[in-house]
Amino acid sequence: MQGVPISLWMVVVLAIAVVIPVWTATVIMRKAGFSPWWGLLNAIPVVSLIVVWVFAFVDWPNLPAKTTEETTEDGTA
C-alpha cells in the first residue's frame, strides 16, 4: 500500500489541534458550572458546533438567576 508517510511532526500538529480546543472547552465548562467532561465533545467536529449552540442558550448554573421584576432604588418592586 502506497500512502502518505506519517511523520512525527504530523502527529504533534494533530495532537495540538485536538488538545487545545478540548482543554479550552473544559476550562470554560468548569467556569460555567457544567461538568468539564462536556469539553471532550469539542473533539468531534459537527458535535462541537451543536454543543456550542446548545450551551449558548441554556441557563448557566454559575450565573445568578434572571428575574423578571425590576426593583427601584429603595429595593421595592
N, C-alpha and C positions, 0 to 999 in steps of 0.2 A: 504494500500500500504506500503510495506516494502522497505525502501531505506536507503541510507546513510544519517545520520542526518547532517544537515548543522550547523556548529558551527561558532562562531564569528571570530575565527582566520582564518577560511577558507575564509570568506567574506573579511577580511582585506588583506590577501595574494592576493586574486583575484583582489581587488581594486588596490593594489600596482602594480601588474603585468600589469594592463591596464593603470593606470595613468602615470607611469614613462615613458614608451615608447611614449605615446601621448604627454606628456609635452616636452620631448626632441625633438620630431619631430616638434612641433610648434615653439620651440626656433630656431631650425635650419632653418625652412622655413622663419621665420621672418628675420633672419640674411641674408638669401639668396635673400630676396626681394620678396618672394611669400607671399600669404595670409596664416596666421597661421592656418586657418581652414583646410588646406590640412593635417595637423598633425592628425586630427581625423580619417583619413583613416588608420592610423597606428594601430588602434584598431581592424581592420578586417584582419585576418591572411594572406590570399592569396593576397588580395588587397595591403597590405603594401609592399610586395615584388615587386609587379608591380610598385607601386608608387616610391619606391627607385630606381628601374631600369630606369624609365622614367626620374626622376629628375637628374639622373647621366649624362644624355646625352642632356638635354635641355640647352639653354643659360640662365644663371642666371642673373636677372636684376641688381643686385648689383655689378657684376663684370664688369670691362671695356671690351668693345667690342674687339674681336680678329681682328687683322689686318693681311693682307697677305703680306704687304710690309715690308721689313726690312729697317731701316734707319741707316745711317752711324753715326759716332760720331759727325759730324757737323750738323746733323739734316736733311740732304738731302737724297733723296731716291736713 
